[in-house]
Amino acid sequence: MECLSYPFEKLPFSNLFCDYIRQSEKLSSFYNGHPFDDEQVIKAAGSYDFRGDRNRSADALLSFNKKFDAPEITISQIEKLRDPESLAVVTGQQLTLYGGPLFTAYKTLTAIIYAKKWQKLLGRPIIPVFWMADEDHDYEEAGEIGLLNDDTWEKLALPNGKSGKPVGRELLGKSYTAFEAKLLKMFPESDFSNELIADIKKFYSEDDTFRDAFGRWFLHLFARHGIILAGSDDPDIKKLTFEPMLNAAENHSELFNQLDSQSSDLEKFGYNRQALVQDSNLFFIDPKNGRLKLEHEGGKWFSGNGLIWDNDELLNEIRQYPEKFSPNVFIRPLMQDRLLPSIAYVSGPGELAYYGQMKKTYEWMQQPMPIMIPRFSATLIEPAIDRIMKEVPFEMHEYSGRIEGLESRFLHRTADFDVEGIFKKWHDQARTITDASKGQISQIDPTLEASADKAGTIFENELENLKKKVYRSIKKKKSIQINRIIRIKENLYPGGSLQERQIAMIFYMNKYGPDLWDRLLVTLADELPDSHKLVRL
């Protein structure tokens, strides 16, 4: 593999993300140190004060990971968390099928790389952790994957069987078998297909929940690199982490003010709020109706299914039955950091933005905010695509444009003649002659001036039609290159978005082997996630 860097600024990444990568001083008050500065990392680690109970956390994580047939290396990694010197580098994602799109693998590899890097830097045990977002209820996102089928992007989705429950609890269901059969037919046959298909059938079936299948699959792929799993939809873990939910209910107005104030400060610097700040940051998990947003009004809390609590009643309910409640995007990180000694969190651009809304909240809840590590961002370039990219005069970012625009620019850049120049000169000369002749005609008969002007317009239109015919002729001669442009665009920007967000991990595993992530880990180990990576396979 060969890894080349490409500027984030040329790609569709937010100003906040690009400024964070550049270590812009104006963002320093929104985050707790920067991952590219070793001195700041050493300082943050030296002052880190974990508020949880390490032994109870380790016990809960052992029970949690054993549910996914955790191997011995996972157990060993969890035991290290009992050490008061140990820290964690955490990342996480929705429980998408087979690990979901490529960026999930990039997040995981980033956490593994930085855990090893900082363990050497700090001389302390650093454990990479993948937090399964097992309480999310976005069934549509979890139940679909994107693939390239003959260089055309296609999305394959499970029929909507959602019940409203957290997706982690949803069964893949009877429709999964037909979904899997359709998926496997789309796989191009390779030397690795049989092994991958066997693994898919081993870890995924219609009787599995999204969480069970994802957890076993993920440990199969990454446990060898020391990663462990965590999640909040677990009674033992909820008992250890419910305090931020309790605080969010008890002091909901103060929490709103903290989040809103920090969000307003971001806006003063020209950045947008990533997540909406609301008066309530909790959900209630109803056995029949699923995950319901809690609303607050007039000193009462409403779940949307007829349940009503006053403040004291809700607080008592959270204390006694924390597993009935679920955090939103702002409370989940705080619960995560009660379970884990999180020195850092590996984030995508969106997560980085909403963490930027939270520093005051971390301080208010007296918890250390993790250092935010941007995940590696990459585009995998297959050998066949790499070869034809060298034949086309476009940079990677230009392929994000519409195919019609790419074709037009290609024809203009590669024409043997200056077509635009030829027709501009012709048009200008025709306009000069028309204007002069129109004046003479007007002198002969003023009523014919409009007809003369119309004749000139007709001639100009004919010139435009002729120019289009010339371009069509050139396009026909260059059809091979144009087809290459279409193919490259579909590989780099499938569905109009960066490859890492659209193509499933398993697509490239089928073509290049289940050990693809092991090899990519080696390739990225000495890189910084300070630019987009073009990885030649």
C-alpha positions, 0 to 999 in steps of 0.5 A: 500500500502507498499512502499520499496526503490530500488537503482537507480544505479541497474536500467537503469538510467543515471550517471547524474541522479544518481549523481544528486540524490546523490547531487554530488558536480560536478553537483552543477554548472549546477543547481540552488540548490537541492530539498533535501536540505531545506536550499537551497530551502529557499535560492532560494525562498528568492531570487526569482524574477518573471519577469512576470505579475502575474495578466495577467498570472492569467487572461490567466490561468483562461481563459485557464483552463475554456476551460477544465471545470475547477472546483472551486478549480482550479479557486481558485488555479489560483487566488492565483497566484496573490499573490506576495508571491506565487510560483509554482511547475511545471511539464508537459508532452506530451498530450498522450491518457488518461494521457499516461504511469504511469510516467505521474501520478508519475510526477503529484503526485510529483508536488502535494507533493512538493507544499504542502511540500514547502508551509509548509516549506516556509510559502507561497502559492505554486501551483502545475501546469501541463504544457501540452506540447500542441505544440509538434508534436510527434503524434506516442507517443501521440496516443499509449498506452501500456497494459498487456493482460494476462501478455503479453505487448501489444501496442495499437495505433491510426491509423496515422492521423497526419497532422503535426500540434501540436498534441494538435490541432489534432482531435482524429478522426473517427478511435478513436471509433474503437480504444476505442472499441478494448481498452475496450475489452482488459480491464479485468473486475473488480469492477471498469470497469463500472465507468472507461469506463463511464469516458473514454466515457465522456472525449474522443470522435472522435470529441475531440482534444488531448488537450481538452480530455487530459485537461478535463481528467486530471482535473477530476483526479487531480484537487481535489489536487489543480493542475492547467493546463497551456500550450503555444499553446494559443494566450493569453499565447503566448502574455505574454511569447513570449520574450524568442522566440524573444530573441532566434531569435534576439540573436541566435548566442549568445544563441547557444554559451551559450547552447554549452558552458554549454553542453561542460562543462557537457561533461568534467565531462563525461556526454552526451548531452541530447538535440542537440544544434542548431543555431535555436530554433524556429518553425513556425506553418503553417496552412497547413503544420503544425509545421515547423523548422525555419532555419537560413542562411546568415542573412535570416530565412527559414520556409520550406514552402517558407516563408523567413524573414530577421532578422528584419522582423522575429522579427516584426512577432514574436512581432505581431503574437507570436501565429504563432511561437513555441519554441523548448525544450530549449526555452519552459522552459523559456516561461513557467517561464515567465508565472509562478513563477516557484520555481521548475520543476519536471522532468524525467531523460531526462528533468533533463539532458537537463535542465543541459545544460541550466543554463547559458542560464537562467542567460543570459536571466536574469531569475531565474532557477527553482530547479529541482525535480526528479519525483517519479519513481516506479514499481507497484507490484500486489498481485499475482506478489508479491507472486510469486516473493518471490518464485524466487531467483532474485532481481528486477533489474535482470528481465531486462535481456533476458528471456533465461539468466534468465532461465539459471541463475535460473536453475544454482542457484536452481539445486539439483546437481552441474551440471556445477561442475559434467560436468567440472570434467568429461570434465577435466578427459576425457581431461586428459585421451585423452591427455595421450592416444593420446600420446600412439597412436602417438607412435604406429602410428603418422598418427593416432594422428589426429583421436585420437584427433577427437575421444576426441573432439567427446566425449567432444561434447557428454558431452555437448549434455548430459549436455543440456539434463540434463538441459532440464530435470531440466527445465521441472521439474521446469517449473512452476517456469520458467513460474513465471519468465516470468510472473514477467518479463512481469509485471516489464519490459514489452517490455524490459523497466521499467513498468512506461514507458510502461504501461498506467495509465488506466490499473491499474485504471481499476484493482484497482480503479480510486482513485488509485492515491489518495491512492498512493499520501498518500503513497508517501507523506512522501517519497523522490524521491531519489530511485526507489519505489517498491509499493505493491498494 
